[in-house]
Amino acid sequence: MAFLSFVGRVLFVSVFVLSAWQEFNDFGVDGGSATKAITPKFNLLSKHFTTHTGLQVPDFEIKILVAGAIAFKAVGSILFIFGSTIGATLLIVHQLIVTPMLYDFYNYDIEKKEFLQLFIKFTQSLALLGGLLFFVGMKNKNSIPKKTSATKKSHKTKTV
């Protein structure tokens, strides 16, 4: 059973490992194609955030965001393979930050082809997030204290 669990974790993180490897090889000096793809989406998400909350998103280089995403995916995947909740938490943080930015279906009309493509990828990303949350929940199941036999009432013996 432990071997099957290990193989399952390896297959699960293969999505993260392969995308981190591809982004790392493409990174280069300017951040690669990931930086070029994320920049307009990040700017649009920042506008939405500022409009709805009134808070300003600080300016920083998107290249740093891409490097952080690569690091979170790589380190989180390695730790997750060995059953670490820290690895799962890194992947959860990655999914929470990157998913609404990459798969911005909410910026398209429902009749457009891009809407459906982005919505499908968004829901797939949510499924990965759900799997990670399930893993963390199952790992922390043992940390919840159970009722012990000390809480049960003991029967008194009758005296004659």
Secondary structure, DSSP 8 states (H G I E B T S, - for coil): -HHHHHHHHHHHHHHHHHHHHHHHHH-TTT-HHHHHHHHHHHHHHHHHHHHHH--------HHHHHHHHHHHHHHHHHHHHTT-HHHHHHHHHHHHHHHHHH--GGGS-TTSHHHHHHHHHHHHHHHHHHHHHHHHHHHGGGGS----GGGS--------
